[in-house]
């Protein structure tokens, strides 16, 4: 009985959507119809590949984004191009926070159910190659949260994101 109570208490305290960490590939490709209905959206495709660091306790994520030729991407110029970023993640009380060095921003994993992942950001920089210079970011509008929902995908979908 005591064991059942402590298990029930632990489940009540732990956020159920974040009981496990996301490992592997998660992806989203936005259709032309979706982008047409959301003219401010500039991310056309997003890949997140989560893995455990072999040297530290950190959860790492490699990100690939392809920008659409609309919204912020059209204004800033990276429409149609792919950009990348690497980040490290830590569990916080409201979710798992993934951070970029060089003041490259953060995104919060708001929910994770095994096959579905939802992130939110108001700034997460993507870059082209090495260094700290950002090309564009995932947020649609400076200072306002953007939410992305991704689904688990096979490893080949995140090819090139190691």
Biotite code that builds the C-alpha atoms (Angstrom):
import biotite.structure as struc

atoms = struc.array([
    struc.Atom([0.000, 0.000, 0.000], chain_id="A", res_id=1, res_name="UNK", atom_name="CA", element="C"),
    struc.Atom([2.772, 2.414, 0.933], chain_id="A", res_id=2, res_name="UNK", atom_name="CA", element="C"),
    struc.Atom([4.552, 1.675, -2.375], chain_id="A", res_id=3, res_name="UNK", atom_name="CA", element="C"),
    struc.Atom([1.346, 2.347, -4.329], chain_id="A", res_id=4, res_name="UNK", atom_name="CA", element="C"),
    struc.Atom([0.863, 5.664, -2.523], chain_id="A", res_id=5, res_name="UNK", atom_name="CA", element="C"),
    struc.Atom([4.445, 6.793, -3.162], chain_id="A", res_id=6, res_name="UNK", atom_name="CA", element="C"),
    struc.Atom([4.133, 5.820, -6.847], chain_id="A", res_id=7, res_name="UNK", atom_name="CA", element="C"),
    struc.Atom([0.859, 7.730, -7.136], chain_id="A", res_id=8, res_name="UNK", atom_name="CA", element="C"),
    struc.Atom([2.432, 10.739, -5.412], chain_id="A", res_id=9, res_name="UNK", atom_name="CA", element="C"),
    struc.Atom([5.448, 10.650, -7.748], chain_id="A", res_id=10, res_name="UNK", atom_name="CA", element="C"),
    struc.Atom([3.161, 10.518, -10.799], chain_id="A", res_id=11, res_name="UNK", atom_name="CA", element="C"),
    struc.Atom([1.099, 13.422, -9.474], chain_id="A", res_id=12, res_name="UNK", atom_name="CA", element="C"),
    struc.Atom([4.214, 15.552, -8.928], chain_id="A", res_id=13, res_name="UNK", atom_name="CA", element="C"),
    struc.Atom([6.019, 14.773, -12.204], chain_id="A", res_id=14, res_name="UNK", atom_name="CA", element="C"),
    struc.Atom([4.618, 16.464, -15.304], chain_id="A", res_id=15, res_name="UNK", atom_name="CA", element="C"),
    struc.Atom([3.174, 13.516, -17.243], chain_id="A", res_id=16, res_name="UNK", atom_name="CA", element="C"),
    struc.Atom([4.093, 14.831, -20.692], chain_id="A", res_id=17, res_name="UNK", atom_name="CA", element="C"),
    struc.Atom([7.758, 15.166, -19.696], chain_id="A", res_id=18, res_name="UNK", atom_name="CA", element="C"),
    struc.Atom([8.119, 11.924, -17.759], chain_id="A", res_id=19, res_name="UNK", atom_name="CA", element="C"),
    struc.Atom([10.654, 10.801, -20.408], chain_id="A", res_id=20, res_name="UNK", atom_name="CA", element="C"),
    struc.Atom([13.084, 12.762, -22.460], chain_id="A", res_id=21, res_name="UNK", atom_name="CA", element="C"),
    struc.Atom([12.731, 12.972, -26.220], chain_id="A", res_id=22, res_name="UNK", atom_name="CA", element="C"),
    struc.Atom([15.429, 10.966, -27.977], chain_id="A", res_id=23, res_name="UNK", atom_name="CA", element="C"),
    struc.Atom([15.684, 10.552, -31.718], chain_id="A", res_id=24, res_name="UNK", atom_name="CA", element="C"),
    struc.Atom([14.211, 12.445, -34.635], chain_id="A", res_id=25, res_name="UNK", atom_name="CA", element="C"),
    struc.Atom([11.139, 14.694, -34.658], chain_id="A", res_id=26, res_name="UNK", atom_name="CA", element="C"),
    struc.Atom([10.036, 16.480, -37.814], chain_id="A", res_id=27, res_name="UNK", atom_name="CA", element="C"),
    struc.Atom([7.447, 18.750, -39.377], chain_id="A", res_id=28, res_name="UNK", atom_name="CA", element="C"),
    struc.Atom([6.991, 19.775, -43.002], chain_id="A", res_id=29, res_name="UNK", atom_name="CA", element="C"),
    struc.Atom([4.419, 22.495, -43.540], chain_id="A", res_id=30, res_name="UNK", atom_name="CA", element="C"),
    struc.Atom([2.291, 22.186, -46.674], chain_id="A", res_id=31, res_name="UNK", atom_name="CA", element="C"),
    struc.Atom([1.892, 24.994, -49.198], chain_id="A", res_id=32, res_name="UNK", atom_name="CA", element="C"),
    struc.Atom([-1.766, 25.234, -48.117], chain_id="A", res_id=33, res_name="UNK", atom_name="CA", element="C"),
    struc.Atom([-0.769, 25.659, -44.447], chain_id="A", res_id=34, res_name="UNK", atom_name="CA", element="C"),
    struc.Atom([1.840, 28.283, -45.308], chain_id="A", res_id=35, res_name="UNK", atom_name="CA", element="C"),
    struc.Atom([-0.712, 30.096, -47.501], chain_id="A", res_id=36, res_name="UNK", atom_name="CA", element="C"),
    struc.Atom([-3.110, 30.323, -44.551], chain_id="A", res_id=37, res_name="UNK", atom_name="CA", element="C"),
    struc.Atom([-0.271, 31.564, -42.283], chain_id="A", res_id=38, res_name="UNK", atom_name="CA", element="C"),
    struc.Atom([1.563, 34.278, -44.242], chain_id="A", res_id=39, res_name="UNK", atom_name="CA", element="C"),
    struc.Atom([3.736, 35.340, -41.282], chain_id="A", res_id=40, res_name="UNK", atom_name="CA", element="C"),
    struc.Atom([5.091, 31.823, -40.814], chain_id="A", res_id=41, res_name="UNK", atom_name="CA", element="C"),
    struc.Atom([8.555, 31.569, -42.274], chain_id="A", res_id=42, res_name="UNK", atom_name="CA", element="C"),
    struc.Atom([9.583, 28.034, -41.242], chain_id="A", res_id=43, res_name="UNK", atom_name="CA", element="C"),
    struc.Atom([8.682, 25.560, -43.994], chain_id="A", res_id=44, res_name="UNK", atom_name="CA", element="C"),
    struc.Atom([10.319, 22.487, -42.423], chain_id="A", res_id=45, res_name="UNK", atom_name="CA", element="C"),
    struc.Atom([11.870, 21.694, -39.056], chain_id="A", res_id=46, res_name="UNK", atom_name="CA", element="C"),
    struc.Atom([13.933, 18.737, -37.827], chain_id="A", res_id=47, res_name="UNK", atom_name="CA", element="C"),
    struc.Atom([15.016, 18.147, -34.225], chain_id="A", res_id=48, res_name="UNK", atom_name="CA", element="C"),
    struc.Atom([17.384, 15.283, -33.467], chain_id="A", res_id=49, res_name="UNK", atom_name="CA", element="C"),
    struc.Atom([17.797, 14.630, -29.728], chain_id="A", res_id=50, res_name="UNK", atom_name="CA", element="C"),
    struc.Atom([20.627, 12.575, -28.250], chain_id="A", res_id=51, res_name="UNK", atom_name="CA", element="C"),
    struc.Atom([22.433, 12.132, -24.959], chain_id="A", res_id=52, res_name="UNK", atom_name="CA", element="C"),
    struc.Atom([25.922, 13.617, -24.738], chain_id="A", res_id=53, res_name="UNK", atom_name="CA", element="C"),
    struc.Atom([28.482, 10.839, -24.223], chain_id="A", res_id=54, res_name="UNK", atom_name="CA", element="C"),
    struc.Atom([30.661, 13.169, -22.096], chain_id="A", res_id=55, res_name="UNK", atom_name="CA", element="C"),
    struc.Atom([28.156, 15.063, -19.938], chain_id="A", res_id=56, res_name="UNK", atom_name="CA", element="C"),
    struc.Atom([24.710, 14.726, -18.445], chain_id="A", res_id=57, res_name="UNK", atom_name="CA", element="C"),
    struc.Atom([23.187, 17.012, -21.065], chain_id="A", res_id=58, res_name="UNK", atom_name="CA", element="C"),
    struc.Atom([20.496, 16.186, -23.538], chain_id="A", res_id=59, res_name="UNK", atom_name="CA", element="C"),
    struc.Atom([21.666, 17.623, -26.884], chain_id="A", res_id=60, res_name="UNK", atom_name="CA", element="C"),
    struc.Atom([19.582, 18.617, -29.884], chain_id="A", res_id=61, res_name="UNK", atom_name="CA", element="C"),
    struc.Atom([20.627, 19.333, -33.442], chain_id="A", res_id=62, res_name="UNK", atom_name="CA", element="C"),
    struc.Atom([18.201, 21.498, -35.366], chain_id="A", res_id=63, res_name="UNK", atom_name="CA", element="C"),
    struc.Atom([17.689, 21.916, -39.110], chain_id="A", res_id=64, res_name="UNK", atom_name="CA", element="C"),
    struc.Atom([15.210, 24.476, -40.389], chain_id="A", res_id=65, res_name="UNK", atom_name="CA", element="C"),
    struc.Atom([14.193, 25.295, -43.942], chain_id="A", res_id=66, res_name="UNK", atom_name="CA", element="C"),
    struc.Atom([12.693, 28.719, -44.414], chain_id="A", res_id=67, res_name="UNK", atom_name="CA", element="C"),
    struc.Atom([9.742, 29.482, -46.664], chain_id="A", res_id=68, res_name="UNK", atom_name="CA", element="C"),
    struc.Atom([9.808, 32.450, -49.024], chain_id="A", res_id=69, res_name="UNK", atom_name="CA", element="C"),
    struc.Atom([7.347, 34.455, -46.944], chain_id="A", res_id=70, res_name="UNK", atom_name="CA", element="C"),
    struc.Atom([7.059, 36.360, -43.671], chain_id="A", res_id=71, res_name="UNK", atom_name="CA", element="C"),
    struc.Atom([10.273, 37.135, -41.843], chain_id="A", res_id=72, res_name="UNK", atom_name="CA", element="C"),
    struc.Atom([12.341, 34.905, -44.182], chain_id="A", res_id=73, res_name="UNK", atom_name="CA", element="C"),
    struc.Atom([11.276, 36.936, -47.212], chain_id="A", res_id=74, res_name="UNK", atom_name="CA", element="C"),
    struc.Atom([12.050, 40.216, -45.420], chain_id="A", res_id=75, res_name="UNK", atom_name="CA", element="C"),
    struc.Atom([15.458, 38.996, -44.154], chain_id="A", res_id=76, res_name="UNK", atom_name="CA", element="C"),
    struc.Atom([16.453, 37.016, -47.256], chain_id="A", res_id=77, res_name="UNK", atom_name="CA", element="C"),
    struc.Atom([16.913, 33.340, -46.235], chain_id="A", res_id=78, res_name="UNK", atom_name="CA", element="C"),
    struc.Atom([13.760, 32.024, -47.951], chain_id="A", res_id=79, res_name="UNK", atom_name="CA", element="C"),
    struc.Atom([14.193, 28.504, -49.340], chain_id="A", res_id=80, res_name="UNK", atom_name="CA", element="C"),
    struc.Atom([17.511, 27.874, -47.550], chain_id="A", res_id=81, res_name="UNK", atom_name="CA", element="C"),
    struc.Atom([18.396, 25.358, -44.833], chain_id="A", res_id=82, res_name="UNK", atom_name="CA", element="C"),
    struc.Atom([20.085, 26.440, -41.606], chain_id="A", res_id=83, res_name="UNK", atom_name="CA", element="C"),
    struc.Atom([21.254, 24.579, -38.525], chain_id="A", res_id=84, res_name="UNK", atom_name="CA", element="C"),
    struc.Atom([21.906, 24.993, -34.825], chain_id="A", res_id=85, res_name="UNK", atom_name="CA", element="C"),
    struc.Atom([23.054, 22.844, -31.934], chain_id="A", res_id=86, res_name="UNK", atom_name="CA", element="C"),
    struc.Atom([21.768, 23.250, -28.397], chain_id="A", res_id=87, res_name="UNK", atom_name="CA", element="C"),
    struc.Atom([21.919, 21.624, -24.987], chain_id="A", res_id=88, res_name="UNK", atom_name="CA", element="C"),
    struc.Atom([18.855, 20.990, -22.841], chain_id="A", res_id=89, res_name="UNK", atom_name="CA", element="C"),
    struc.Atom([18.043, 20.929, -19.118], chain_id="A", res_id=90, res_name="UNK", atom_name="CA", element="C"),
    struc.Atom([14.841, 20.039, -17.349], chain_id="A", res_id=91, res_name="UNK", atom_name="CA", element="C"),
    struc.Atom([13.098, 23.032, -15.780], chain_id="A", res_id=92, res_name="UNK", atom_name="CA", element="C"),
    struc.Atom([9.944, 23.083, -13.658], chain_id="A", res_id=93, res_name="UNK", atom_name="CA", element="C"),
    struc.Atom([7.793, 24.039, -16.670], chain_id="A", res_id=94, res_name="UNK", atom_name="CA", element="C"),
    struc.Atom([9.440, 21.768, -19.251], chain_id="A", res_id=95, res_name="UNK", atom_name="CA", element="C"),
    struc.Atom([12.767, 21.006, -20.887], chain_id="A", res_id=96, res_name="UNK", atom_name="CA", element="C"),
    struc.Atom([14.650, 24.151, -21.920], chain_id="A", res_id=97, res_name="UNK", atom_name="CA", element="C"),
    struc.Atom([17.082, 23.919, -24.841], chain_id="A", res_id=98, res_name="UNK", atom_name="CA", element="C"),
    struc.Atom([19.709, 26.685, -25.056], chain_id="A", res_id=99, res_name="UNK", atom_name="CA", element="C"),
    struc.Atom([22.203, 27.915, -27.640], chain_id="A", res_id=100, res_name="UNK", atom_name="CA", element="C"),
    struc.Atom([25.605, 29.274, -26.717], chain_id="A", res_id=101, res_name="UNK", atom_name="CA", element="C"),
    struc.Atom([26.598, 32.752, -27.994], chain_id="A", res_id=102, res_name="UNK", atom_name="CA", element="C"),
    struc.Atom([23.232, 34.182, -26.887], chain_id="A", res_id=103, res_name="UNK", atom_name="CA", element="C"),
    struc.Atom([21.510, 32.172, -29.610], chain_id="A", res_id=104, res_name="UNK", atom_name="CA", element="C"),
    struc.Atom([18.271, 31.879, -27.680], chain_id="A", res_id=105, res_name="UNK", atom_name="CA", element="C"),
    struc.Atom([16.168, 29.068, -26.277], chain_id="A", res_id=106, res_name="UNK", atom_name="CA", element="C"),
    struc.Atom([13.156, 26.920, -26.927], chain_id="A", res_id=107, res_name="UNK", atom_name="CA", element="C"),
    struc.Atom([11.010, 25.179, -24.355], chain_id="A", res_id=108, res_name="UNK", atom_name="CA", element="C"),
    struc.Atom([9.702, 21.665, -24.866], chain_id="A", res_id=109, res_name="UNK", atom_name="CA", element="C"),
    struc.Atom([6.178, 22.286, -23.621], chain_id="A", res_id=110, res_name="UNK", atom_name="CA", element="C"),
    struc.Atom([4.930, 18.746, -24.090], chain_id="A", res_id=111, res_name="UNK", atom_name="CA", element="C"),
    struc.Atom([6.255, 15.378, -25.123], chain_id="A", res_id=112, res_name="UNK", atom_name="CA", element="C"),
    struc.Atom([4.019, 12.336, -25.406], chain_id="A", res_id=113, res_name="UNK", atom_name="CA", element="C"),
    struc.Atom([6.362, 9.881, -27.092], chain_id="A", res_id=114, res_name="UNK", atom_name="CA", element="C"),
    struc.Atom([5.265, 10.461, -30.683], chain_id="A", res_id=115, res_name="UNK", atom_name="CA", element="C"),
    struc.Atom([4.417, 14.168, -30.473], chain_id="A", res_id=116, res_name="UNK", atom_name="CA", element="C"),
    struc.Atom([6.579, 17.073, -29.369], chain_id="A", res_id=117, res_name="UNK", atom_name="CA", element="C"),
    struc.Atom([5.597, 20.714, -28.915], chain_id="A", res_id=118, res_name="UNK", atom_name="CA", element="C"),
    struc.Atom([8.147, 23.496, -28.562], chain_id="A", res_id=119, res_name="UNK", atom_name="CA", element="C"),
    struc.Atom([7.750, 27.210, -28.036], chain_id="A", res_id=120, res_name="UNK", atom_name="CA", element="C"),
    struc.Atom([10.229, 30.054, -28.531], chain_id="A", res_id=121, res_name="UNK", atom_name="CA", element="C"),
    struc.Atom([10.398, 33.806, -28.858], chain_id="A", res_id=122, res_name="UNK", atom_name="CA", element="C"),
    struc.Atom([14.007, 33.596, -30.129], chain_id="A", res_id=123, res_name="UNK", atom_name="CA", element="C"),
    struc.Atom([16.062, 30.609, -31.282], chain_id="A", res_id=124, res_name="UNK", atom_name="CA", element="C"),
    struc.Atom([18.780, 31.458, -33.792], chain_id="A", res_id=125, res_name="UNK", atom_name="CA", element="C"),
    struc.Atom([19.669, 29.297, -36.761], chain_id="A", res_id=126, res_name="UNK", atom_name="CA", element="C"),
    struc.Atom([22.966, 29.758, -38.566], chain_id="A", res_id=127, res_name="UNK", atom_name="CA", element="C"),
    struc.Atom([24.785, 28.778, -41.707], chain_id="A", res_id=128, res_name="UNK", atom_name="CA", element="C"),
    struc.Atom([28.007, 26.961, -40.783], chain_id="A", res_id=129, res_name="UNK", atom_name="CA", element="C"),
    struc.Atom([30.258, 27.504, -37.785], chain_id="A", res_id=130, res_name="UNK", atom_name="CA", element="C"),
    struc.Atom([30.475, 30.495, -35.484], chain_id="A", res_id=131, res_name="UNK", atom_name="CA", element="C"),
    struc.Atom([27.918, 32.530, -33.600], chain_id="A", res_id=132, res_name="UNK", atom_name="CA", element="C"),
    struc.Atom([26.434, 34.693, -36.337], chain_id="A", res_id=133, res_name="UNK", atom_name="CA", element="C"),
    struc.Atom([22.717, 33.995, -36.693], chain_id="A", res_id=134, res_name="UNK", atom_name="CA", element="C"),
    struc.Atom([20.938, 34.061, -40.045], chain_id="A", res_id=135, res_name="UNK", atom_name="CA", element="C"),
    struc.Atom([17.349, 34.008, -38.790], chain_id="A", res_id=136, res_name="UNK", atom_name="CA", element="C"),
    struc.Atom([15.352, 32.534, -35.966], chain_id="A", res_id=137, res_name="UNK", atom_name="CA", element="C"),
    struc.Atom([12.382, 30.249, -35.470], chain_id="A", res_id=138, res_name="UNK", atom_name="CA", element="C"),
    struc.Atom([10.106, 32.921, -33.986], chain_id="A", res_id=139, res_name="UNK", atom_name="CA", element="C"),
    struc.Atom([7.753, 34.577, -36.438], chain_id="A", res_id=140, res_name="UNK", atom_name="CA", element="C"),
    struc.Atom([7.736, 37.926, -34.626], chain_id="A", res_id=141, res_name="UNK", atom_name="CA", element="C"),
    struc.Atom([10.379, 39.374, -32.291], chain_id="A", res_id=142, res_name="UNK", atom_name="CA", element="C"),
    struc.Atom([9.362, 38.975, -28.664], chain_id="A", res_id=143, res_name="UNK", atom_name="CA", element="C"),
    struc.Atom([6.235, 36.886, -29.347], chain_id="A", res_id=144, res_name="UNK", atom_name="CA", element="C"),
    struc.Atom([6.026, 33.153, -28.733], chain_id="A", res_id=145, res_name="UNK", atom_name="CA", element="C"),
    struc.Atom([5.925, 30.819, -31.716], chain_id="A", res_id=146, res_name="UNK", atom_name="CA", element="C"),
    struc.Atom([4.814, 27.223, -31.174], chain_id="A", res_id=147, res_name="UNK", atom_name="CA", element="C"),
    struc.Atom([5.842, 24.273, -33.359], chain_id="A", res_id=148, res_name="UNK", atom_name="CA", element="C"),
    struc.Atom([4.352, 20.780, -33.170], chain_id="A", res_id=149, res_name="UNK", atom_name="CA", element="C"),
    struc.Atom([6.498, 17.938, -34.478], chain_id="A", res_id=150, res_name="UNK", atom_name="CA", element="C"),
    struc.Atom([5.982, 14.195, -34.840], chain_id="A", res_id=151, res_name="UNK", atom_name="CA", element="C"),
    struc.Atom([8.441, 11.374, -34.252], chain_id="A", res_id=152, res_name="UNK", atom_name="CA", element="C"),
    struc.Atom([10.160, 10.415, -37.493], chain_id="A", res_id=153, res_name="UNK", atom_name="CA", element="C"),
    struc.Atom([12.612, 7.757, -38.573], chain_id="A", res_id=154, res_name="UNK", atom_name="CA", element="C"),
    struc.Atom([16.321, 8.539, -38.303], chain_id="A", res_id=155, res_name="UNK", atom_name="CA", element="C"),
    struc.Atom([16.682, 9.024, -42.074], chain_id="A", res_id=156, res_name="UNK", atom_name="CA", element="C"),
    struc.Atom([14.401, 12.072, -41.851], chain_id="A", res_id=157, res_name="UNK", atom_name="CA", element="C"),
    struc.Atom([17.031, 13.788, -39.703], chain_id="A", res_id=158, res_name="UNK", atom_name="CA", element="C"),
    struc.Atom([19.923, 12.638, -41.896], chain_id="A", res_id=159, res_name="UNK", atom_name="CA", element="C"),
    struc.Atom([22.714, 15.146, -41.697], chain_id="A", res_id=160, res_name="UNK", atom_name="CA", element="C"),
    struc.Atom([21.673, 16.159, -38.190], chain_id="A", res_id=161, res_name="UNK", atom_name="CA", element="C"),
    struc.Atom([24.179, 14.314, -35.998], chain_id="A", res_id=162, res_name="UNK", atom_name="CA", element="C"),
])
